[in-house]
Amino acid sequence: MPSPTNEFDPGLHLHNDHDTASCPFCRIAAIYGPYDPADPPAADSVALNPEASAPNPATFLVLSTPLLIAFLDIMPLSTGHVLLCPREHRPKLTDVTAAESLELGSYLRVLSAAVARATGVRDWNVVQNNGAAAAQVVPHMHFHIIPRPELRDKRSERFTATMFGRGQREDLDEEEAAPLAERIREAVAELLHSEAENKPKL
């Protein structure tokens, strides 16, 4: 059963695009340090403790580098819904640095493959909203990686409406989140090792 803290609405705690003190993503980035994505910490390590973000909702990390952080969405549109963002507070896509942009692009591809592998869902959306009128709730630039199970599912219409800022989202099931986050971290590591092994020698 979801924790009562999942009632937290990050949008209610933000005053403007540059209010880093109230930004939930900045807080997550400050709490959780970087680790080597090719060799993630053990699931029960202090570095990944989901409760470290209390009294806000538990945070389930799937990636943490010096520039980026990714975690399960607390109100997912589907199982495996991940958010990827820069550690530094960048309100919109046009605010990220060139280095952040390069790393976002690189890990967006890796995380997409990892989420597909971890969930078994081979179709997904990548969504990135800029500004309140574009359905951006937290003004800290982030990509959504959203697995799409069966498009003929009767929930598809609700899913599409919610993705663009209309409709209701369900709270993250924390009991399912921990093993799911672990599977995604493991898939990221496997993909990075595979790419390193297959990288052409110069």
MIBAPA-959205 format. One record per residue: residue in three letters; chain; residue number from 1; x, y, z of N, C-alpha, C in turn. Coordinates in nm, 3 decimals, always signed. Example, Ala and Ser with C-alpha at 12.3 -4.5 7.8 and 13.67 -1.06 7.14 Angstrom:
<recs>
['Ala'; 'A'; 1; [+1.319; -0.569; +0.780]; [+1.230; -0.450; +0.780]; [+1.320; -0.330; +0.780]]
['Ser'; 'A'; 2; [+1.285; -0.225; +0.708]; [+1.367; -0.106; +0.714]; [+1.290; +0.003; +0.787]]
</recs>
This chain:
<recs>
['Met'; 'A'; 1; [+0.085; -0.120; +0.000]; [+0.000; +0.000; +0.000]; [+0.088; +0.124; +0.000]]
['Pro'; 'A'; 2; [+0.059; +0.223; -0.086]; [+0.143; +0.342; -0.092]; [+0.147; +0.417; +0.040]]
['Ser'; 'A'; 3; [+0.263; +0.474; +0.069]; [+0.279; +0.553; +0.191]; [+0.198; +0.680; +0.182]]
['Pro'; 'A'; 4; [+0.147; +0.731; +0.297]; [+0.073; +0.857; +0.295]; [+0.155; +0.972; +0.239]]
['Thr'; 'A'; 5; [+0.290; +0.962; +0.246]; [+0.372; +1.071; +0.195]; [+0.360; +1.085; +0.044]]
['Asn'; 'A'; 6; [+0.305; +0.985; -0.022]; [+0.287; +0.995; -0.167]; [+0.178; +1.094; -0.206]]
['Glu'; 'A'; 7; [+0.113; +1.154; -0.105]; [+0.016; +1.259; -0.132]; [+0.088; +1.388; -0.172]]
['Phe'; 'A'; 8; [+0.219; +1.393; -0.149]; [+0.300; +1.510; -0.181]; [+0.285; +1.549; -0.327]]
['Asp'; 'A'; 9; [+0.256; +1.676; -0.351]; [+0.246; +1.727; -0.488]; [+0.359; +1.828; -0.507]]
['Pro'; 'A'; 10; [+0.466; +1.789; -0.580]; [+0.580; +1.879; -0.593]; [+0.544; +2.014; -0.651]]
['Gly'; 'A'; 11; [+0.443; +2.019; -0.735]; [+0.404; +2.146; -0.797]; [+0.355; +2.249; -0.697]]
['Leu'; 'A'; 12; [+0.302; +2.204; -0.584]; [+0.249; +2.296; -0.484]; [+0.360; +2.366; -0.407]]
['His'; 'A'; 13; [+0.481; +2.314; -0.415]; [+0.590; +2.365; -0.334]; [+0.685; +2.453; -0.413]]
['Leu'; 'A'; 14; [+0.650; +2.488; -0.534]; [+0.737; +2.568; -0.618]; [+0.678; +2.707; -0.639]]
['His'; 'A'; 15; [+0.764; +2.808; -0.628]; [+0.717; +2.945; -0.642]; [+0.752; +3.004; -0.778]]
['Asn'; 'A'; 16; [+0.870; +2.969; -0.830]; [+0.908; +3.016; -0.962]; [+1.013; +2.922; -1.020]]
['Asp'; 'A'; 17; [+1.048; +2.946; -1.144]; [+1.140; +2.857; -1.215]; [+1.277; +2.844; -1.148]]
['His'; 'A'; 18; [+1.317; +2.943; -1.072]; [+1.451; +2.944; -1.015]; [+1.452; +2.921; -0.863]]
['Asp'; 'A'; 19; [+1.344; +2.871; -0.809]; [+1.332; +2.846; -0.665]; [+1.394; +2.710; -0.632]]
['Thr'; 'A'; 20; [+1.526; +2.707; -0.627]; [+1.596; +2.580; -0.604]; [+1.572; +2.526; -0.464]]
['Ala'; 'A'; 21; [+1.547; +2.614; -0.367]; [+1.528; +2.568; -0.229]; [+1.404; +2.480; -0.217]]
['Ser'; 'A'; 22; [+1.303; +2.506; -0.298]; [+1.179; +2.429; -0.292]; [+1.170; +2.320; -0.398]]
['Cys'; 'A'; 23; [+1.271; +2.310; -0.483]; [+1.263; +2.215; -0.594]; [+1.287; +2.072; -0.546]]
['Pro'; 'A'; 24; [+1.190; +1.982; -0.565]; [+1.208; +1.844; -0.518]; [+1.319; +1.770; -0.590]]
['Phe'; 'A'; 25; [+1.345; +1.805; -0.717]; [+1.451; +1.736; -0.790]; [+1.589; +1.782; -0.743]]
['Cys'; 'A'; 26; [+1.602; +1.911; -0.709]; [+1.727; +1.961; -0.651]; [+1.754; +1.892; -0.518]]
['Arg'; 'A'; 27; [+1.647; +1.871; -0.441]; [+1.663; +1.806; -0.310]; [+1.710; +1.662; -0.328]]
['Ile'; 'A'; 28; [+1.653; +1.592; -0.424]; [+1.696; +1.453; -0.452]; [+1.843; +1.452; -0.493]]
['Ala'; 'A'; 29; [+1.881; +1.546; -0.581]; [+2.020; +1.552; -0.628]; [+2.116; +1.581; -0.514]]
['Ala'; 'A'; 30; [+2.072; +1.662; -0.417]; [+2.158; +1.695; -0.304]; [+2.173; +1.578; -0.207]]
['Ile'; 'A'; 31; [+2.070; +1.495; -0.197]; [+2.071; +1.383; -0.102]; [+2.152; +1.265; -0.155]]
['Tyr'; 'A'; 32; [+2.138; +1.237; -0.283]; [+2.199; +1.116; -0.341]; [+2.320; +1.152; -0.426]]
['Gly'; 'A'; 33; [+2.435; +1.101; -0.386]; [+2.559; +1.128; -0.459]; [+2.572; +1.043; -0.584]]
['Pro'; 'A'; 34; [+2.667; +1.079; -0.670]; [+2.691; +1.001; -0.792]; [+2.748; +0.863; -0.760]]
['Tyr'; 'A'; 35; [+2.726; +0.770; -0.849]; [+2.792; +0.639; -0.843]; [+2.824; +0.599; -0.987]]
['Asp'; 'A'; 36; [+2.906; +0.497; -1.003]; [+2.941; +0.450; -1.136]; [+2.824; +0.368; -1.191]]
['Pro'; 'A'; 37; [+2.756; +0.414; -1.295]; [+2.641; +0.340; -1.348]; [+2.675; +0.199; -1.396]]
['Ala'; 'A'; 38; [+2.801; +0.176; -1.431]; [+2.843; +0.043; -1.474]; [+2.869; -0.050; -1.356]]
['Asp'; 'A'; 39; [+2.872; +0.008; -1.234]; [+2.894; -0.072; -1.113]; [+2.812; -0.011; -0.999]]
['Pro'; 'A'; 40; [+2.679; -0.022; -1.006]; [+2.593; +0.045; -0.907]; [+2.608; -0.017; -0.768]]
['Pro'; 'A'; 41; [+2.579; +0.061; -0.663]; [+2.584; +0.008; -0.527]; [+2.482; -0.104; -0.509]]
['Ala'; 'A'; 42; [+2.501; -0.184; -0.405]; [+2.404; -0.288; -0.372]; [+2.271; -0.224; -0.338]]
['Ala'; 'A'; 43; [+2.164; -0.296; -0.365]; [+2.029; -0.242; -0.344]; [+2.004; -0.197; -0.201]]
['Asp'; 'A'; 44; [+2.069; -0.264; -0.105]; [+2.045; -0.229; +0.036]; [+2.148; -0.130; +0.091]]
['Ser'; 'A'; 45; [+2.227; -0.068; +0.004]; [+2.330; +0.025; +0.050]; [+2.269; +0.158; +0.093]]
['Val'; 'A'; 46; [+2.342; +0.227; +0.179]; [+2.298; +0.359; +0.226]; [+2.284; +0.455; +0.108]]
['Ala'; 'A'; 47; [+2.371; +0.440; +0.009]; [+2.372; +0.531; -0.107]; [+2.241; +0.530; -0.184]]
['Leu'; 'A'; 48; [+2.165; +0.420; -0.173]; [+2.040; +0.407; -0.248]; [+1.917; +0.407; -0.158]]
['Asn'; 'A'; 49; [+1.934; +0.434; -0.031]; [+1.823; +0.427; +0.065]; [+1.705; +0.513; +0.020]]
['Pro'; 'A'; 50; [+1.593; +0.450; -0.018]; [+1.478; +0.529; -0.066]; [+1.422; +0.626; +0.038]]
['Glu'; 'A'; 51; [+1.440; +0.592; +0.165]; [+1.383; +0.674; +0.271]; [+1.467; +0.796; +0.304]]
['Ala'; 'A'; 52; [+1.585; +0.810; +0.244]; [+1.670; +0.925; +0.272]; [+1.603; +1.057; +0.232]]
['Ser'; 'A'; 53; [+1.505; +1.050; +0.142]; [+1.436; +1.171; +0.096]; [+1.316; +1.208; +0.184]]
['Ala'; 'A'; 54; [+1.293; +1.133; +0.293]; [+1.183; +1.166; +0.384]; [+1.206; +1.307; +0.441]]
['Pro'; 'A'; 55; [+1.098; +1.383; +0.470]; [+0.956; +1.343; +0.474]; [+0.887; +1.346; +0.339]]
['Asn'; 'A'; 56; [+0.959; +1.379; +0.232]; [+0.901; +1.370; +0.099]; [+0.894; +1.223; +0.059]]
['Pro'; 'A'; 57; [+0.827; +1.190; -0.050]; [+0.814; +1.049; -0.089]; [+0.948; +0.980; -0.108]]
['Ala'; 'A'; 58; [+0.947; +0.851; -0.092]; [+1.067; +0.771; -0.113]; [+1.118; +0.790; -0.255]]
['Thr'; 'A'; 59; [+1.249; +0.788; -0.270]; [+1.314; +0.807; -0.400]; [+1.382; +0.677; -0.440]]
['Phe'; 'A'; 60; [+1.350; +0.627; -0.559]; [+1.408; +0.502; -0.609]; [+1.498; +0.535; -0.728]]
['Leu'; 'A'; 61; [+1.627; +0.546; -0.699]; [+1.725; +0.584; -0.801]; [+1.747; +0.474; -0.903]]
['Val'; 'A'; 62; [+1.765; +0.514; -1.028]; [+1.804; +0.419; -1.132]; [+1.933; +0.460; -1.200]]
['Leu'; 'A'; 63; [+1.977; +0.585; -1.178]; [+2.101; +0.635; -1.237]; [+2.145; +0.758; -1.160]]
['Ser'; 'A'; 64; [+2.277; +0.769; -1.136]; [+2.327; +0.888; -1.066]; [+2.472; +0.912; -1.108]]
['Thr'; 'A'; 65; [+2.493; +1.018; -1.185]; [+2.627; +1.055; -1.231]; [+2.659; +1.193; -1.177]]
['Pro'; 'A'; 66; [+2.782; +1.242; -1.196]; [+2.811; +1.379; -1.150]; [+2.722; +1.486; -1.213]]
['Leu'; 'A'; 67; [+2.670; +1.460; -1.333]; [+2.588; +1.560; -1.402]; [+2.438; +1.531; -1.400]]
['Leu'; 'A'; 68; [+2.400; +1.403; -1.392]; [+2.259; +1.364; -1.408]; [+2.210; +1.277; -1.294]]
['Ile'; 'A'; 69; [+2.079; +1.272; -1.281]; [+2.016; +1.181; -1.187]; [+1.885; +1.132; -1.247]]
['Ala'; 'A'; 70; [+1.851; +1.006; -1.223]; [+1.726; +0.950; -1.275]; [+1.663; +0.863; -1.167]]
['Phe'; 'A'; 71; [+1.531; +0.865; -1.163]; [+1.459; +0.795; -1.057]; [+1.318; +0.762; -1.106]]
['Leu'; 'A'; 72; [+1.252; +0.671; -1.036]; [+1.115; +0.636; -1.071]; [+1.022; +0.753; -1.039]]
['Asp'; 'A'; 73; [+0.930; +0.781; -1.128]; [+0.829; +0.885; -1.106]; [+0.739; +0.844; -0.990]]
['Ile'; 'A'; 74; [+0.709; +0.938; -0.899]; [+0.626; +0.902; -0.783]; [+0.478; +0.887; -0.819]]
['Met'; 'A'; 75; [+0.440; +0.937; -0.937]; [+0.303; +0.918; -0.985]; [+0.311; +0.868; -1.129]]
['Pro'; 'A'; 76; [+0.350; +0.741; -1.145]; [+0.379; +0.690; -1.280]; [+0.255; +0.674; -1.367]]
['Leu'; 'A'; 77; [+0.276; +0.691; -1.496]; [+0.170; +0.664; -1.593]; [+0.167; +0.516; -1.629]]
['Ser'; 'A'; 78; [+0.278; +0.448; -1.605]; [+0.284; +0.303; -1.625]; [+0.401; +0.251; -1.542]]
['Thr'; 'A'; 79; [+0.408; +0.120; -1.522]; [+0.517; +0.060; -1.446]; [+0.648; +0.084; -1.521]]
['Gly'; 'A'; 80; [+0.746; +0.140; -1.450]; [+0.874; +0.169; -1.511]; [+0.891; +0.312; -1.558]]
['His'; 'A'; 81; [+0.794; +0.398; -1.530]; [+0.801; +0.539; -1.568]; [+0.918; +0.604; -1.493]]
['Val'; 'A'; 82; [+1.016; +0.653; -1.569]; [+1.140; +0.708; -1.513]; [+1.154; +0.855; -1.550]]
['Leu'; 'A'; 83; [+1.212; +0.934; -1.459]; [+1.247; +1.073; -1.487]; [+1.398; +1.085; -1.492]]
['Leu'; 'A'; 84; [+1.450; +1.154; -1.592]; [+1.592; +1.179; -1.607]; [+1.613; +1.329; -1.613]]
['Cys'; 'A'; 85; [+1.701; +1.382; -1.526]; [+1.722; +1.527; -1.524]; [+1.866; +1.561; -1.487]]
['Pro'; 'A'; 86; [+1.907; +1.685; -1.516]; [+2.039; +1.729; -1.471]; [+2.037; +1.750; -1.320]]
['Arg'; 'A'; 87; [+2.151; +1.731; -1.255]; [+2.159; +1.757; -1.111]; [+2.137; +1.905; -1.081]]
['Glu'; 'A'; 88; [+2.199; +1.989; -1.159]; [+2.185; +2.133; -1.139]; [+2.045; +2.178; -1.180]]
['His'; 'A'; 89; [+1.997; +2.283; -1.118]; [+1.862; +2.333; -1.147]; [+1.861; +2.403; -1.283]]
['Arg'; 'A'; 90; [+1.800; +2.339; -1.380]; [+1.784; +2.395; -1.515]; [+1.634; +2.394; -1.545]]
['Pro'; 'A'; 91; [+1.569; +2.508; -1.544]; [+1.423; +2.510; -1.560]; [+1.373; +2.447; -1.691]]
['Lys'; 'A'; 92; [+1.440; +2.474; -1.802]; [+1.393; +2.423; -1.931]; [+1.509; +2.362; -2.010]]
['Leu'; 'A'; 93; [+1.475; +2.291; -2.116]; [+1.575; +2.224; -2.198]; [+1.680; +2.321; -2.249]]
['Thr'; 'A'; 94; [+1.639; +2.443; -2.283]; [+1.733; +2.542; -2.336]; [+1.827; +2.596; -2.229]]
['Asp'; 'A'; 95; [+1.806; +2.560; -2.102]; [+1.893; +2.605; -1.994]; [+2.006; +2.508; -1.962]]
['Val'; 'A'; 96; [+2.002; +2.387; -2.016]; [+2.108; +2.290; -1.984]; [+2.238; +2.329; -2.055]]
['Thr'; 'A'; 97; [+2.350; +2.289; -1.995]; [+2.480; +2.316; -2.056]; [+2.505; +2.218; -2.170]]
['Ala'; 'A'; 98; [+2.607; +2.247; -2.250]; [+2.643; +2.157; -2.359]; [+2.684; +2.020; -2.305]]
['Ala'; 'A'; 99; [+2.760; +2.018; -2.194]; [+2.803; +1.891; -2.135]; [+2.684; +1.812; -2.084]]
['Glu'; 'A'; 100; [+2.590; +1.880; -2.019]; [+2.470; +1.813; -1.970]; [+2.387; +1.758; -2.085]]
['Ser'; 'A'; 101; [+2.377; +1.838; -2.191]; [+2.300; +1.796; -2.308]; [+2.356; +1.668; -2.370]]
['Leu'; 'A'; 102; [+2.488; +1.661; -2.382]; [+2.552; +1.542; -2.437]; [+2.525; +1.420; -2.350]]
['Glu'; 'A'; 103; [+2.537; +1.438; -2.218]; [+2.516; +1.324; -2.128]; [+2.369; +1.286; -2.121]]
['Leu'; 'A'; 104; [+2.279; +1.383; -2.127]; [+2.136; +1.352; -2.129]; [+2.103; +1.266; -2.251]]
['Gly'; 'A'; 105; [+2.155; +1.306; -2.367]; [+2.128; +1.230; -2.488]; [+2.182; +1.089; -2.481]]
['Ser'; 'A'; 106; [+2.302; +1.075; -2.427]; [+2.364; +0.944; -2.416]; [+2.286; +0.853; -2.322]]
['Tyr'; 'A'; 107; [+2.252; +0.905; -2.204]; [+2.183; +0.821; -2.106]; [+2.034; +0.805; -2.134]]
['Leu'; 'A'; 108; [+1.976; +0.896; -2.210]; [+1.837; +0.879; -2.250]; [+1.822; +0.751; -2.333]]
['Arg'; 'A'; 109; [+1.918; +0.728; -2.420]; [+1.918; +0.607; -2.502]; [+1.941; +0.482; -2.415]]
['Val'; 'A'; 110; [+2.040; +0.488; -2.326]; [+2.072; +0.373; -2.240]; [+1.956; +0.342; -2.145]]
['Leu'; 'A'; 111; [+1.900; +0.446; -2.083]; [+1.789; +0.424; -1.990]; [+1.666; +0.370; -2.061]]
['Ser'; 'A'; 112; [+1.640; +0.416; -2.183]; [+1.526; +0.365; -2.259]; [+1.541; +0.214; -2.279]]
['Ala'; 'A'; 113; [+1.661; +0.171; -2.318]; [+1.685; +0.029; -2.338]; [+1.677; -0.048; -2.207]]
['Ala'; 'A'; 114; [+1.728; +0.013; -2.099]; [+1.726; -0.052; -1.968]; [+1.583; -0.069; -1.916]]
['Val'; 'A'; 115; [+1.502; +0.034; -1.933]; [+1.362; +0.026; -1.888]; [+1.287; -0.080; -1.968]]
['Ala'; 'A'; 116; [+1.311; -0.084; -2.099]; [+1.246; -0.186; -2.182]; [+1.288; -0.326; -2.137]]
['Arg'; 'A'; 117; [+1.416; -0.343; -2.108]; [+1.467; -0.473; -2.064]; [+1.410; -0.510; -1.927]]
['Ala'; 'A'; 118; [+1.404; -0.415; -1.836]; [+1.359; -0.443; -1.699]; [+1.209; -0.469; -1.689]]
['Thr'; 'A'; 119; [+1.132; -0.403; -1.776]; [+0.986; -0.417; -1.771]; [+0.932; -0.520; -1.869]]
['Gly'; 'A'; 120; [+1.010; -0.550; -1.974]; [+0.962; -0.639; -2.079]; [+0.870; -0.570; -2.177]]
['Val'; 'A'; 121; [+0.855; -0.437; -2.164]; [+0.769; -0.360; -2.254]; [+0.857; -0.297; -2.361]]
['Arg'; 'A'; 122; [+0.831; -0.329; -2.486]; [+0.920; -0.290; -2.595]; [+0.881; -0.161; -2.666]]
['Asp'; 'A'; 123; [+0.776; -0.097; -2.622]; [+0.736; +0.033; -2.678]; [+0.731; +0.134; -2.565]]
['Trp'; 'A'; 124; [+0.773; +0.256; -2.593]; [+0.774; +0.357; -2.488]; [+0.768; +0.496; -2.550]]
['Asn'; 'A'; 125; [+0.728; +0.592; -2.466]; [+0.732; +0.733; -2.503]; [+0.848; +0.800; -2.431]]
['Val'; 'A'; 126; [+0.910; +0.897; -2.498]; [+1.001; +0.990; -2.433]; [+0.934; +1.126; -2.444]]
['Val'; 'A'; 127; [+0.908; +1.189; -2.330]; [+0.835; +1.316; -2.326]; [+0.918; +1.418; -2.249]]
['Gln'; 'A'; 128; [+0.922; +1.540; -2.298]; [+0.995; +1.646; -2.229]; [+0.915; +1.775; -2.245]]
['Asn'; 'A'; 129; [+0.864; +1.828; -2.135]; [+0.777; +1.946; -2.136]; [+0.854; +2.069; -2.090]]
['Asn'; 'A'; 130; [+0.824; +2.183; -2.149]; [+0.892; +2.308; -2.114]; [+0.791; +2.417; -2.081]]
['Gly'; 'A'; 131; [+0.775; +2.446; -1.953]; [+0.685; +2.550; -1.907]; [+0.548; +2.497; -1.869]]
['Ala'; 'A'; 132; [+0.480; +2.575; -1.784]; [+0.350; +2.535; -1.730]; [+0.247; +2.512; -1.840]]
['Ala'; 'A'; 133; [+0.248; +2.594; -1.943]; [+0.151; +2.579; -2.052]; [+0.174; +2.451; -2.130]]
['Ala'; 'A'; 134; [+0.296; +2.396; -2.119]; [+0.329; +2.271; -2.188]; [+0.321; +2.151; -2.092]]
['Ala'; 'A'; 135; [+0.251; +2.170; -1.978]; [+0.226; +2.063; -1.880]; [+0.349; +2.026; -1.798]]
['Gln'; 'A'; 136; [+0.447; +2.117; -1.787]; [+0.561; +2.092; -1.698]; [+0.520; +2.129; -1.557]]
['Val'; 'A'; 137; [+0.519; +2.030; -1.467]; [+0.475; +2.053; -1.329]; [+0.591; +2.101; -1.242]]
['Val'; 'A'; 138; [+0.704; +2.034; -1.249]; [+0.822; +2.073; -1.172]; [+0.915; +2.151; -1.265]]
['Pro'; 'A'; 139; [+0.942; +2.278; -1.236]; [+1.026; +2.357; -1.327]; [+1.175; +2.328; -1.310]]
['His'; 'A'; 140; [+1.208; +2.202; -1.322]; [+1.347; +2.153; -1.326]; [+1.346; +2.057; -1.444]]
['Met'; 'A'; 141; [+1.414; +2.094; -1.551]; [+1.407; +2.021; -1.676]; [+1.423; +1.870; -1.655]]
['His'; 'A'; 142; [+1.334; +1.792; -1.717]; [+1.342; +1.646; -1.705]; [+1.276; +1.578; -1.824]]
['Phe'; 'A'; 143; [+1.331; +1.462; -1.855]; [+1.271; +1.374; -1.955]; [+1.190; +1.267; -1.884]]
['His'; 'A'; 144; [+1.075; +1.232; -1.943]; [+0.997; +1.116; -1.899]; [+1.028; +1.001; -1.994]]
['Ile'; 'A'; 145; [+1.059; +0.885; -1.940]; [+1.067; +0.761; -2.018]; [+0.951; +0.677; -1.969]]
['Ile'; 'A'; 146; [+0.853; +0.653; -2.058]; [+0.726; +0.594; -2.016]; [+0.694; +0.468; -2.097]]
['Pro'; 'A'; 147; [+0.709; +0.352; -2.037]; [+0.672; +0.229; -2.109]; [+0.526; +0.233; -2.150]]
['Arg'; 'A'; 148; [+0.499; +0.182; -2.272]; [+0.362; +0.175; -2.321]; [+0.326; +0.029; -2.342]]
['Pro'; 'A'; 149; [+0.255; -0.032; -2.248]; [+0.219; -0.172; -2.265]; [+0.138; -0.197; -2.391]]
['Glu'; 'A'; 150; [+0.011; -0.217; -2.382]; [-0.072; -0.250; -2.498]; [-0.150; -0.127; -2.540]]
['Leu'; 'A'; 151; [-0.125; -0.078; -2.663]; [-0.192; +0.043; -2.709]; [-0.343; +0.025; -2.721]]
['Arg'; 'A'; 152; [-0.388; -0.100; -2.736]; [-0.532; -0.123; -2.747]; [-0.599; -0.133; -2.610]]
['Asp'; 'A'; 153; [-0.516; -0.125; -2.504]; [-0.569; -0.128; -2.368]; [-0.670; -0.014; -2.352]]
['Lys'; 'A'; 154; [-0.778; -0.039; -2.281]; [-0.882; +0.065; -2.268]; [-0.834; +0.185; -2.188]]
['Arg'; 'A'; 155; [-0.717; +0.172; -2.119]; [-0.664; +0.286; -2.045]; [-0.586; +0.380; -2.136]]
['Ser'; 'A'; 156; [-0.568; +0.344; -2.262]; [-0.481; +0.421; -2.350]; [-0.526; +0.567; -2.363]]
['Glu'; 'A'; 157; [-0.656; +0.591; -2.374]; [-0.706; +0.728; -2.388]; [-0.674; +0.810; -2.265]]
['Arg'; 'A'; 158; [-0.694; +0.750; -2.145]; [-0.663; +0.822; -2.021]; [-0.513; +0.849; -2.013]]
['Phe'; 'A'; 159; [-0.434; +0.751; -2.053]; [-0.288; +0.762; -2.050]; [-0.243; +0.882; -2.134]]
['Thr'; 'A'; 160; [-0.293; +0.891; -2.257]; [-0.251; +0.998; -2.348]; [-0.293; +1.133; -2.294]]
['Ala'; 'A'; 161; [-0.413; +1.144; -2.239]; [-0.460; +1.272; -2.184]; [-0.375; +1.313; -2.065]]
['Thr'; 'A'; 162; [-0.342; +1.217; -1.977]; [-0.266; +1.248; -1.857]; [-0.123; +1.291; -1.891]]
['Met'; 'A'; 163; [-0.066; +1.230; -1.992]; [+0.071; +1.262; -2.031]; [+0.086; +1.410; -2.062]]
['Phe'; 'A'; 164; [-0.016; +1.470; -2.114]; [-0.009; +1.610; -2.152]; [-0.087; +1.700; -2.055]]
['Gly'; 'A'; 165; [-0.094; +1.657; -1.930]; [-0.139; +1.744; -1.824]; [-0.286; +1.735; -1.788]]
['Arg'; 'A'; 166; [-0.357; +1.635; -1.838]; [-0.499; +1.622; -1.803]; [-0.521; +1.482; -1.746]]
['Gly'; 'A'; 167; [-0.613; +1.471; -1.651]; [-0.644; +1.341; -1.596]; [-0.567; +1.312; -1.468]]
['Gln'; 'A'; 168; [-0.586; +1.193; -1.414]; [-0.528; +1.154; -1.286]; [-0.417; +1.052; -1.306]]
['Arg'; 'A'; 169; [-0.318; +1.056; -1.215]; [-0.210; +0.960; -1.215]; [-0.215; +0.883; -1.083]]
['Glu'; 'A'; 170; [-0.168; +0.760; -1.086]; [-0.171; +0.677; -0.966]; [-0.037; +0.684; -0.894]]
['Asp'; 'A'; 171; [-0.041; +0.669; -0.760]; [+0.081; +0.672; -0.680]; [+0.167; +0.550; -0.708]]
['Leu'; 'A'; 172; [+0.299; +0.570; -0.692]; [+0.394; +0.462; -0.707]; [+0.375; +0.359; -0.596]]
['Asp'; 'A'; 173; [+0.369; +0.231; -0.632]; [+0.363; +0.123; -0.534]; [+0.505; +0.098; -0.487]]
['Glu'; 'A'; 174; [+0.535; +0.137; -0.363]; [+0.672; +0.131; -0.314]; [+0.725; -0.011; -0.300]]
['Glu'; 'A'; 175; [+0.637; -0.107; -0.273]; [+0.682; -0.246; -0.262]; [+0.730; -0.299; -0.397]]
['Glu'; 'A'; 176; [+0.669; -0.254; -0.504]; [+0.712; -0.294; -0.638]; [+0.829; -0.209; -0.687]]
['Ala'; 'A'; 177; [+0.841; -0.088; -0.634]; [+0.940; +0.007; -0.685]; [+1.083; -0.037; -0.659]]
['Ala'; 'A'; 178; [+1.112; -0.087; -0.539]; [+1.250; -0.123; -0.504]; [+1.308; -0.229; -0.598]]
['Pro'; 'A'; 179; [+1.240; -0.343; -0.617]; [+1.297; -0.442; -0.710]; [+1.299; -0.394; -0.855]]
['Leu'; 'A'; 180; [+1.202; -0.310; -0.893]; [+1.200; -0.257; -1.029]; [+1.320; -0.165; -1.051]]
['Ala'; 'A'; 181; [+1.346; -0.075; -0.955]; [+1.461; +0.015; -0.967]; [+1.591; -0.065; -0.974]]
['Glu'; 'A'; 182; [+1.600; -0.172; -0.895]; [+1.719; -0.255; -0.898]; [+1.737; -0.320; -1.036]]
['Arg'; 'A'; 183; [+1.628; -0.368; -1.095]; [+1.637; -0.430; -1.228]; [+1.682; -0.328; -1.333]]
['Ile'; 'A'; 184; [+1.634; -0.205; -1.321]; [+1.675; -0.101; -1.417]; [+1.822; -0.067; -1.399]]
['Arg'; 'A'; 185; [+1.868; -0.051; -1.274]; [+2.011; -0.024; -1.250]; [+2.098; -0.137; -1.307]]
['Glu'; 'A'; 186; [+2.056; -0.261; -1.283]; [+2.132; -0.376; -1.335]; [+2.134; -0.376; -1.488]]
['Ala'; 'A'; 187; [+2.020; -0.342; -1.548]; [+2.014; -0.337; -1.694]; [+2.103; -0.227; -1.750]]
['Val'; 'A'; 188; [+2.108; -0.112; -1.683]; [+2.198; -0.004; -1.725]; [+2.342; -0.054; -1.722]]
['Ala'; 'A'; 189; [+2.380; -0.119; -1.612]; [+2.518; -0.169; -1.599]; [+2.549; -0.271; -1.708]]
['Glu'; 'A'; 190; [+2.456; -0.363; -1.734]; [+2.477; -0.464; -1.838]; [+2.496; -0.399; -1.975]]
['Leu'; 'A'; 191; [+2.413; -0.301; -2.005]; [+2.422; -0.233; -2.134]; [+2.554; -0.159; -2.149]]
['Leu'; 'A'; 192; [+2.599; -0.092; -2.041]; [+2.724; -0.019; -2.047]; [+2.842; -0.114; -2.064]]
['His'; 'A'; 193; [+2.839; -0.227; -1.995]; [+2.947; -0.327; -2.010]; [+2.948; -0.382; -2.152]]
['Ser'; 'A'; 194; [+2.830; -0.411; -2.204]; [+2.821; -0.465; -2.340]; [+2.875; -0.367; -2.442]]
['Glu'; 'A'; 195; [+2.841; -0.239; -2.427]; [+2.889; -0.137; -2.520]; [+3.040; -0.121; -2.510]]
['Ala'; 'A'; 196; [+3.094; -0.126; -2.387]; [+3.239; -0.112; -2.368]; [+3.313; -0.228; -2.435]]
['Glu'; 'A'; 197; [+3.258; -0.348; -2.423]; [+3.321; -0.466; -2.482]; [+3.318; -0.462; -2.634]]
['Asn'; 'A'; 198; [+3.213; -0.404; -2.689]; [+3.196; -0.403; -2.835]; [+3.247; -0.275; -2.901]]
['Lys'; 'A'; 199; [+3.304; -0.187; -2.818]; [+3.355; -0.061; -2.872]; [+3.475; -0.087; -2.961]]
['Pro'; 'A'; 200; [+3.476; -0.034; -3.084]; [+3.590; -0.059; -3.175]; [+3.721; -0.005; -3.117]]
['Lys'; 'A'; 201; [+3.825; -0.082; -3.131]; [+3.958; -0.040; -3.086]; [+4.016; +0.059; -3.188]]
['Leu'; 'A'; 202; [+4.073; +0.168; -3.139]; [+4.133; +0.268; -3.227]; [+4.278; +0.233; -3.256]]
</recs>
